[in-house]
Amino acid sequence: MFDYTRMERVLSSGSLAHILAGMQTNNTLSNWLAIDRSAIAENLHLLQDLTKTRVMAVIKANGYGHGIVEMARVAFSSGVAFCGVSRLEEAIMLRQAGIEGSIMVLGYTPAYGFDQAFANDISLAIFNLEYVPEIIAAAKRVGRKARIHIKVETGMGRLGAPPEVALELLRLLGHSPEVRLEGIFTHFACADDPSAPATAAQEKIFAEVIRDATAADLRPELVHAANSAATLTRASTHFDMVRIGIAMYGLAPSDAIQLPQGLRPALTWKAQMSMVHSLPQGSGISYGHTYITKNVERIGVVPVGYGDGYRRVDGSEVLVSGRKVPVVGRVCMDEIMIQLDQVPDAKVGDEVVLIGKQGDETIKVKGLADLWGTINYEVICGLSARVPRLYYG
Ligand SMILES: *Cc1c(COP(=O)(O)O)cnc(C)c1O
């Protein structure tokens, strides 16, 4: 069995945390994530050494599935300058959990969120001229400075102000005593493909904005542009800070980008076998009977399913007793069935690895991503809130 004894149970879901805290032993868990904090810390140290610049640890979407609060703690204790989230509610959650470092909301914040943001000392991305008076009014109301980063649209086709508007925002906000103009930034659309010309084109537009801002004496302290992919492939995009998401979790942004030596994944996904039985030849397995036993077959039941983020795609494999075994039949909401003929001694209570290492075998996030027709990001962000996160290291 998996050794839980040195792990803390830190859970992202309040009600689940309450219920699990009342359980006498972790051995009652169905499936869980074991997350190595020291891997995250070492990845962040390595990335800071490599770039020699400030790092924003991007921990949106529940810390890419790793747990937002714990990732914030590890990131700040590893020396990052900022933690980045996507939404104001994520930032507030961090403040409510007692996180005190600089937090930036990278996405859109509606004006009615300004008071709460500034009162909690949360930095906002702003790209809309209409919001200037609202920003100043909110800062006055709560008696705190508005911490602002101007977002420039340079070719992502998503959020951001065109260059002229960005410069106008700098002029309007840069001279306001209610505002602490902390930064200006943009975001790359194609950095995960180093051969795409779009990144250089975006970088050029952004660099011109920065040049004009500098000439007007309005250059904020923090100019930032690079996500993980740009950080690892284009040093010219580092500016004053890099925004690192996927790489801090030890995963590559795409097949085209090699992670530097030493970065390693932190997350393992495990489950506890709930049933093992022998079924006669011709038995249908799971919804739709898409798998029919060819002989007498040993079938195991594992309490994980698409309700936990294990995708309903045929052909996945898991590890049992250090061997890769196939998932058979449809993935259910709460269960999968696995074929155990190669592991005759498999039994109830055995540890089943869905992501990670067991013996000499490993199932990588990348392997599941390929099989599920998606990217590393979606596999880990899809790990649902009901899966307990256990931390060690
Ligand atoms: C999510 C996000 C990042 C991090 O991207 P990775 O590819 O995970 O490094 C950086 N900047 C912005 C604006 C983002 O939304």
PDBQT file of the ligand as one rigid body, heavy atoms in Angstrom, charges set to zero:
ROOT
HETATM    1  C1  LIG A 401      -1.874  30.919 -18.193  1.00  0.00    +0.000 C 
HETATM    2  C2  LIG A 401      -1.040  32.091 -18.517  1.00  0.00    +0.000 A 
HETATM    3  C3  LIG A 401       0.353  32.020 -18.421  1.00  0.00    +0.000 A 
HETATM    4  C4  LIG A 401       1.103  30.739 -18.127  1.00  0.00    +0.000 C 
HETATM    5  O1  LIG A 401       1.192  29.960 -19.287  1.00  0.00    +0.000 OA
HETATM    6  P1  LIG A 401       2.071  28.617 -19.328  1.00  0.00    +0.000 P 
HETATM    7  O2  LIG A 401       2.054  28.235 -20.755  1.00  0.00    +0.000 OA
HETATM    8  O3  LIG A 401       1.362  27.633 -18.459  1.00  0.00    +0.000 OA
HETATM    9  O4  LIG A 401       3.411  28.963 -18.806  1.00  0.00    +0.000 OA
HETATM   10  C5  LIG A 401       1.066  33.191 -18.626  1.00  0.00    +0.000 A 
HETATM   11  N1  LIG A 401       0.445  34.352 -18.924  1.00  0.00    +0.000 NA
HETATM   12  C6  LIG A 401      -0.891  34.446 -19.050  1.00  0.00    +0.000 A 
HETATM   13  C7  LIG A 401      -1.516  35.755 -19.395  1.00  0.00    +0.000 C 
HETATM   14  C8  LIG A 401      -1.673  33.322 -18.861  1.00  0.00    +0.000 A 
HETATM   15  O5  LIG A 401      -3.003  33.417 -18.999  1.00  0.00    +0.000 OA
ENDROOT
TORSDOF 0
